[in-house]
Amino acid sequence: MKHARTVNRYTGTPEQLAEDIGNLYYDALAEFLRLFSDKLARDAIADHGRGRPKLANELEAGAKHLAAAAQHIESAWRICKPYVSSTAKTRSA
C-alpha cells in the first residue's frame, strides 16, 4: 500500500471531496462509510502484524467509529427514503 496526499482520479480539493461525498444519498454514503471502515480495519490488522500495536489500535478505533457513523447515516436514510422519489435518485446516478 502506498499512502498519498491526494485521491487518485479526483482532481478537486479535499474540501470539495468532502462536499461531494457528503452530497451522496444517505444509503450510498452509508455504504461508502462501511467500505472505508473495512479498509481501515484491514490496515489495522496489517499494522498489528508488522508489530505496530499503537497504530493498529488507533486504526481499529477509527474503523469502529466509521462503522457506527455508517449505522447512523443508514438510520437517516430510513427516515428520508419515503420522501425521495425513485426518479430523483435515478437522475443523479
N, C-alpha and C positions, 0 to 999 in steps of 0.2 A: 504494500500500500504506500502510495506517495501522497503526502499531505500537500495542499496548495492553499494559496491565499484567495483565490477566486474559484468560481464554479466553471468548469469546462463547459463549453457550448452555451453559456449565458453571458451576454455582453453588458448587462445592466450592473448597477452598483449594488452593494449589499442591502442598502435601504430599499431599492427597487425590488430586489429579490424577496425581501420580507413582505413588501406590499403585494407582490404577485402571488406569493404563497398564501398570504392572508386573504386574498380575494377569491380563493378556491371555494367551491361549495363545501359546506362543512363535512359532508361524507368523504369527499376527496381529500380534504385537509386532515381528517382523522386517519385515513389510510396512509397519507404521507408521514404523519407523526408516528404511526405504528412501524412503518418501514424504517424510519430514521432511528427509532428506539431499537429495533432489531439490529441495525448496523452498529450502533454504539455498544450493544450487548456483545456482539461478535468481537468488536475491538477490545472490550474489557477482558474477554476470555483469552484473546491473543496476548494482551499485555500481562495478564496473570501468568501465562505460560512462559513469558520472557522474564519473569522474576521482577515485575513492576507492580507490586500489590497496591501501593497507594494510588497510582494512576488507574489501575484496574478497578479499584473501589469507587473512585470518582466517576469513571465512565459508566459503571454499573448503576450508580445512583442517578446519573443523568438519564440513562436508558429507562429506569423505573419512573422517573418524573415525566419523561416524554410519553410513556405508555399511559400514565394517569391522565395527562393532558389529552391524549387521543380519546380516552373514555369520556372526558367532559365534553369534548367537541362532538363526539358521536351523540351524546345526550342533547347538545344544542341542535344537531341535525334532526333528531327525532321531533324536537319542538317546531323547527322551521319547515320540515318536509311537507306537511299538509298545505302550506302556503306557497310552495314553489311549484310552478306549472312545469309539466314534463317538457313542453316546447321551449320554455326559457332555458332549462338545463341543457337540452339538446343543442340549441343555438350557440351556447357558449363553449361547447366541446370542440 
